[in-house]
Amino acid sequence: MAVTPKIPGNERFSEWFAYLQRLLAAVDSGMSIALGPSPAPPMPPTVSAAQPGTAKVVYCAPHPDDESLSGALALRLRLEAGARVTNIAVTLGSDPAQRDRRRRELESACRVLGFDLVIPGTGNSSPPAGFDHVTSATREAEPGEWARSVQALAAILDRERPEAVFAPHANDFNRTHVGTHQLVLDALAVHLSRRTAASVILIETEYWHELAEPNLMVAVTPEIAALQITAAAEHGGEMARAPFHLLHPCRLLDNGRRGSEVVGGQGKPAQPVALAELYRVSFRRGSEALSARPGGRILVRSERATLDWLRREFWPAD
C-alpha cells in the first residue's frame, strides 16, 4: 500500500500539496482553474533518510535537479520499501562558476528526498565537482578521460553494491543525459565484471525525450509529486531559469494519459492513474544484458514499490 510521506509542520510542502490537489480537481471536473501567483520557493521539510537495509538503489543524475524531477520510483522505493537511495551527481553542470551554488542546492534537495548523496570526481578538486564532458563526443574523441570517469564511477558502484540503478535512456536528447546513459552502462559493465554472480535492475528514465518503449508505468500520488516539487524548488537557480517545478505536475498528467496505452497496450481502457512516471526496466548480469519479460506493467498506488515486485514482474521467463 502506498505510504504518505510524513512532513510535520512544513507549510511549504502543504502549499505544494494544495497546488496538486487543486490541479487534479480541475482535471477531474473538466473545469478551468486560476492557480494565482506561484508560491514562494519552499524550504526543505524534515524527512529522515531510510535506515540502511537490504534494498540498495543508486540514481545516476546527469544534472542537479534530475533526481527530483525523474525520481518518483526511487522515492517510492525509499518510502514504501525502506530502500537506501544514493543519488550520484554525475555532473554539477557545465559552468564551473556555478558549481558551488549547485552543490548547496543539491545537498538541500537530497535532504528533502531523504536520499544519500555522492559527488564523484576524477581530478584533485576539493570538494569533488562531478565529472566533466560527459558526452558521446568525449567517449569517442577522448578515450583516456572517458576511461578515468568510467573507473571512478565503477569504484563508487563497487562501494555501494546497488541492486537497482537508475540512468537516463540512450536517446534522452540532452547530450549530458545521453552521455550519462553511456557512462553508467560502461561503469556497470566494469563493476559487474567483479561481481559475476550478481544481477542489477537497470531502470531507464526519461525527461527531455520520451522513451520509445517504456514497460513500466508508476503511479505518483499527490503527496509524492508535492515532495518532488519541494525538492526541485531547492534548486533555486535552475527553477529561476525555467519553472520546471511548476510544470512538473503537467508532465506527470501527460504521462498518465500516455502510459495507459504505450505501457498498458493500444486500445486498452484508460488506467485510473492521474499522475505517472514512465520507465524501462531491464537487467544486467555479469557481461549479459537481459531484456525484461515482454509486456508492460503498471505499479498502482495501492501496491507497494519494492525491488522484489520489479524482479517478479520483469525477470525474463525461463
C-alpha positions in Angstrom: 0.0 0.0 0.0 1.3 3.4 -0.8 2.8 5.4 2.1 2.2 9.1 2.6 5.4 10.9 3.4 5.2 12.5 6.9 6.4 16.0 6.9 5.2 17.6 10.1 4.8 21.3 10.3 6.1 22.1 6.9 3.9 24.9 5.5 5.7 25.0 2.1 5.1 21.3 1.5 1.4 21.9 2.3 1.3 24.7 -0.3 2.6 22.4 -3.0 0.3 19.7 -1.9 -2.7 22.1 -2.2 -1.4 23.1 -5.6 -1.5 19.5 -6.7 -4.9 18.9 -5.2 -6.4 21.9 -7.0 -4.9 20.9 -10.3 -6.2 17.4 -10.0 -9.6 18.7 -9.0 -9.6 20.7 -12.2 -8.7 17.8 -14.3 -11.3 15.6 -12.7 -14.1 18.1 -13.2 -13.0 19.4 -16.6 -13.2 22.9 -15.3 -10.5 25.5 -15.7 -8.9 26.9 -12.6 -7.0 30.1 -11.8 -3.9 29.0 -9.9 -2.9 32.5 -9.0 0.6 33.6 -8.1 3.3 31.0 -7.8 4.0 30.1 -4.2 7.4 31.2 -2.9 10.1 28.5 -3.2 9.6 26.2 -0.3 12.2 25.3 2.4 13.1 21.7 2.7 10.9 19.7 5.1 12.3 17.3 7.7 12.5 13.9 6.1 14.6 11.2 7.7 16.7 9.1 5.3 15.8 5.4 5.4 17.8 3.2 7.6 20.3 1.1 5.6 18.7 -2.2 4.7 18.9 -4.9 2.2 17.5 -2.8 -0.7 20.2 -0.5 -2.2 19.3 1.8 -5.0 21.6 4.2 -7.0 20.2 7.1 -9.0 22.7 8.5 -11.5 21.6 12.1 -12.2 23.1 13.9 -15.2 22.5 17.3 -13.6 21.4 18.6 -10.2 17.6 18.6 -10.2 17.2 15.4 -12.2 17.0 13.4 -9.0 14.0 15.5 -8.0 12.2 15.6 -11.4 12.5 12.0 -12.6 13.0 10.1 -9.4 9.4 9.2 -8.4 10.0 5.5 -8.4 13.2 5.8 -6.4 11.3 8.0 -3.9 8.5 5.4 -3.7 11.1 2.6 -3.1 12.6 4.6 -0.2 9.3 5.4 1.4 7.5 2.1 0.8 10.3 -0.4 0.9 12.8 1.4 3.2 15.4 1.3 0.4 18.6 3.3 0.8 18.7 5.5 -2.2 22.0 7.1 -3.2 22.0 9.9 -5.7 25.2 10.0 -7.7 25.6 13.5 -9.1 27.3 12.7 -12.4 27.9 16.4 -13.1 27.3 19.7 -11.2 26.6 21.3 -14.5 28.9 22.7 -17.3 29.7 26.1 -15.7 32.4 25.8 -13.1 31.5 29.2 -11.6 28.0 27.8 -10.7 29.1 24.5 -9.1 29.3 25.7 -5.5 25.8 27.0 -5.7 24.5 23.9 -7.5 26.2 21.7 -4.8 24.5 23.6 -2.0 21.1 23.3 -3.7 21.6 19.6 -4.5 22.5 18.9 -0.9 19.3 20.6 0.3 17.2 18.8 -2.3 18.6 15.4 -1.2 17.7 16.2 2.4 14.1 16.8 1.2 14.0 13.5 -0.6 15.9 11.5 2.1 18.5 10.4 -0.5 22.2 9.9 0.3 24.4 12.0 -2.0 27.7 11.1 -3.7 29.5 13.6 -5.9 32.3 11.9 -7.8 35.3 13.4 -9.5 38.5 12.4 -11.3 40.7 15.4 -10.6 42.1 17.0 -7.5 39.3 19.4 -6.8 38.1 19.6 -3.3 35.3 19.1 -2.7 34.7 16.9 -5.8 32.8 18.7 -8.6 31.4 15.8 -10.6 32.7 14.6 -14.0 33.4 16.9 -16.9 32.4 16.5 -20.5 30.0 13.5 -20.1 29.1 13.3 -23.7 29.2 10.9 -26.6 31.8 13.1 -28.2 34.2 12.7 -25.2 33.6 8.9 -25.3 34.7 8.8 -28.9 37.4 11.5 -29.0 38.9 11.5 -25.5 39.1 7.8 -24.5 41.6 8.4 -21.7 39.4 11.0 -20.0 36.3 8.8 -20.5 38.1 5.7 -19.1 39.0 7.7 -15.9 35.4 8.6 -15.5 34.3 5.0 -16.0 36.7 3.7 -13.5 35.7 6.4 -10.9 32.0 5.6 -11.3 32.7 1.8 -11.2 34.6 2.3 -7.9 31.5 4.1 -6.5 29.3 1.2 -7.7 31.8 -1.3 -6.1 31.3 0.5 -2.8 27.6 0.9 -3.0 26.8 -2.6 -4.4 23.4 -1.5 -5.7 20.6 -3.9 -6.6 19.0 -1.3 -8.9 20.5 1.5 -10.9 18.6 4.4 -12.5 20.0 6.2 -15.5 18.6 8.2 -18.5 17.8 6.3 -21.6 20.1 6.4 -24.7 18.0 8.9 -26.6 17.1 11.4 -23.9 18.1 14.3 -26.2 20.3 16.3 -23.9 23.9 15.5 -24.6 24.8 15.0 -20.9 21.7 12.8 -20.4 22.9 10.6 -23.4 26.5 10.7 -22.1 25.3 9.7 -18.6 23.5 6.7 -20.1 26.7 5.6 -21.8 28.9 6.3 -18.8 26.6 4.3 -16.5 26.5 1.3 -18.8 30.2 1.3 -19.2 30.8 1.6 -15.5 28.2 -1.0 -14.7 29.9 -3.5 -17.0 33.2 -2.9 -15.2 31.5 -3.2 -11.8 29.7 -6.4 -12.7 32.8 -8.0 -14.1 33.9 -8.0 -10.5 30.6 -9.4 -9.3 30.0 -12.2 -11.8 27.1 -13.8 -9.9 25.3 -10.6 -9.2 22.4 -9.1 -11.2 21.3 -5.5 -11.2 18.0 -4.0 -12.2 18.6 -1.2 -14.8 15.8 1.4 -14.7 16.0 3.9 -17.6 14.4 7.3 -17.1 13.0 9.9 -19.5 12.8 13.7 -19.3 13.9 15.5 -22.4 12.7 12.9 -24.9 10.1 10.2 -24.4 11.2 6.6 -24.1 10.5 4.7 -27.3 9.3 1.5 -25.5 8.6 2.1 -21.8 7.5 -1.0 -20.0 6.7 0.4 -16.6 4.1 3.0 -15.6 4.4 4.1 -11.9 1.5 5.9 -10.3 2.6 9.0 -8.5 0.4 10.2 -5.5 -0.1 13.9 -5.0 2.0 13.6 -1.8 4.9 12.2 -3.8 4.6 14.8 -6.5 4.4 17.6 -4.0 7.6 16.2 -2.3 9.3 16.2 -5.7 8.3 19.8 -6.3 9.5 20.8 -2.8 12.9 19.2 -3.6 13.1 20.6 -7.1 12.4 24.1 -5.8 15.5 23.8 -3.7 17.4 24.1 -7.0 16.5 27.8 -7.0 18.9 28.9 -9.7 17.6 26.3 -12.1 14.0 26.9 -11.3 14.5 30.6 -11.8 15.9 29.8 -15.3 12.8 27.7 -16.2 10.0 26.8 -13.8 10.4 23.0 -14.1 8.9 22.6 -10.6 5.7 24.3 -11.6 5.5 22.3 -14.8 6.2 19.0 -13.1 2.6 18.0 -12.5 1.7 18.7 -16.1 4.3 16.2 -17.3 3.1 13.6 -14.8 -0.5 14.2 -16.0 0.5 13.7 -19.6 2.4 10.5 -18.6 -0.8 9.2 -17.1 -2.6 9.8 -20.4 0.2 8.3 -22.5 1.1 5.4 -20.2 -2.3 3.8 -20.3 -1.7 2.9 -24.0 2.0 2.8 -24.5 2.5 0.6 -21.4 -0.9 -0.8 -20.9 -1.5 -1.6 -24.6 -3.1 0.1 -27.5 -6.9 0.3 -27.2 -6.9 -0.8 -23.6 -9.1 1.0 -21.1 -7.6 4.1 -19.5 -5.9 3.4 -16.2 -7.2 5.1 -13.0 -3.8 6.8 -12.7 -3.8 10.6 -12.9 -0.1 11.3 -12.3 2.5 8.9 -13.5 6.2 8.4 -14.4 7.3 6.1 -17.2 10.4 3.9 -17.1 12.1 1.0 -19.0 13.2 -1.9 -16.9 15.9 -4.5 -17.9 18.6 -6.4 -16.2 22.4 -6.7 -16.2 24.2 -9.9 -15.0 27.9 -10.1 -15.5 28.5 -9.2 -19.1 25.0 -10.0 -20.1 22.2 -7.5 -20.9 18.9 -9.3 -20.2 15.6 -7.9 -21.6 12.6 -7.8 -19.4 9.7 -10.2 -19.8 7.5 -8.9 -22.7 4.7 -6.6 -22.0 4.1 -3.6 -19.8 3.4 -3.4 -16.1 1.6 -0.8 -14.0 2.6 -0.1 -10.4 -0.6 1.4 -9.0 -0.9 3.5 -5.8 -2.2 0.7 -3.7 0.7 -1.7 -4.4 4.0 -1.4 -2.6 7.0 -0.4 -4.6 9.7 -2.9 -3.9 12.7 -4.4 -5.7 11.1 -7.8 -5.3 8.0 -6.6 -7.2 10.2 -5.4 -10.1 12.0 -8.7 -10.2 8.8 -10.7 -10.1 7.1 -8.7 -12.8 10.1 -8.2 -15.2 12.6 -11.0 -14.8 12.8 -12.9 -18.1 10.9 -16.2 -18.2 13.0 -19.3 -18.3 
